[in-house]
Amino acid sequence: MQKCAQEGRSYALVCALVAWATYVLVGVAARPTRGRWALYGGTMPLASLLHEFAVLALVAHGVTLFASRVPRPLLRAWALTADTHRPLHA
């Protein structure tokens, strides 16, 4: 039982970070500011570091923005922010 509890904690933190990043992204779409982009750009890499599948949420965010037909500058800003997820050695 202890092992299950230990493994579950990291998933809960990743889920919380992805939910927070999604919330911040909705706020950015409504009113883009550098501070909100910085918060989003810090939250998603942290979630991705904790679990590699969190990167799929980043993809989902991009698809959602594209499907929502947000203005091009907002999509471009998201792409620049998402580009921070590239591995350093690539």
Buried (B, 14 or more C-beta within 10 A) or exposed (E): EEEEEEEEEEEEBBBEBBEBBBEBBEBBBEEBEEEBBEBBBBBBBBBBEBBEEBBEBBEEBBEBBEEEEBEEEBBEBBEEBBEEBEEEEE
